[in-house]
């Protein structure tokens, strides 16, 4: 084996390891397909810088999702574009019906078809245990849930009748599928499950990263989830879907024209996945600590304001009593005696220091 071949194989292993790190650690940010909206005009102008492997040679290209789907045989994407591509797959409601109650009830054939689309575009090496496949399918499922939730709240109008909302069916969705989906979303059990309100990305993230018993999947996920909850408790507006919602504040915003794999900008040309993950977790920890300090400061301020209000009330009461002189009702006179006999905080500290 030549030195050049050994270098090529080493680069492939490093890129494969980096790609797996992205899959295992990155939350897929929902990218709703514009053609699924009734009045939206498709604009295919966003592009990403990606690594492409062709005949053993790796080089960079600028591709849109549409261009990635049209790659010729033998040319595969090694890194980059993953988030946008999986988001497009998930929002294809002709292949992944919108009316299914959950990702678990989605047919195996539909999931396999989505994964086959992924394999056709991305450089993929089976690990023999199906871990990568399972993670990719779960990411598609998470994007599918987010896409249809966002679509419902964007299209459905509570002021219209059910038949009128049926007429607002987005393009790319069958009429009977749209009807079933609306019936499911308006079902009493579904409304109770969703607490009669839209679920933001932060809440959706925490729900999708918890086990059946309600605990987080691992300590890193728990750290991110707690940071999201802290931000939501301090800023109610962060619960709404926006570029500055609780999820964006914790994991960072995505930017068009940049690699979407981890949301950290361009993918490094060597295996820096571990360092990037550690760096991101340090940022999250700092945000959690800052949020905790902010919450503690707010609590301390509230306590101080309560104490000041109580002291002002006591002073006002003493002043009124002094103005009344000896003409005091018995119960008020008793209150006055108790206030006079109680040492002030400064006097109490002075007495304590003299012993």
Secondary structure, 3 states (H helix, E strand, C coil): CCHHHHHHHHHHHHHHHHHHHHHHHCCCCCCCCHHHCCCCCCCCCCCEEEEEEECCEEEEEEECHHHHHCCCCCEEEEECCHHHHHHHHHCCCCCCCCCCCCHHHCCHHHHHHHHHHHHHHECCCCCCCCHHHHHHHHHHHHHHHHHHHHHHHHHCCCCCCHHHHHCCCCCCCCHHHHHHHHHHHCCHHHHHHCCCCCCCHHHHHHHHCECCCCCECCHHHHHHHHHHHHHHHHCHHHHCCCCCCHHHHHHCCCCCCCCCCCCCCCCCCCCCHHHHHHHHHHHHHHHHHHHHHHHHHHHHHHHHHHHHHHHHHHHHHHHHHHHHCCCCCHHHHHHHHHHHHCCCHHHHHHHHHCC
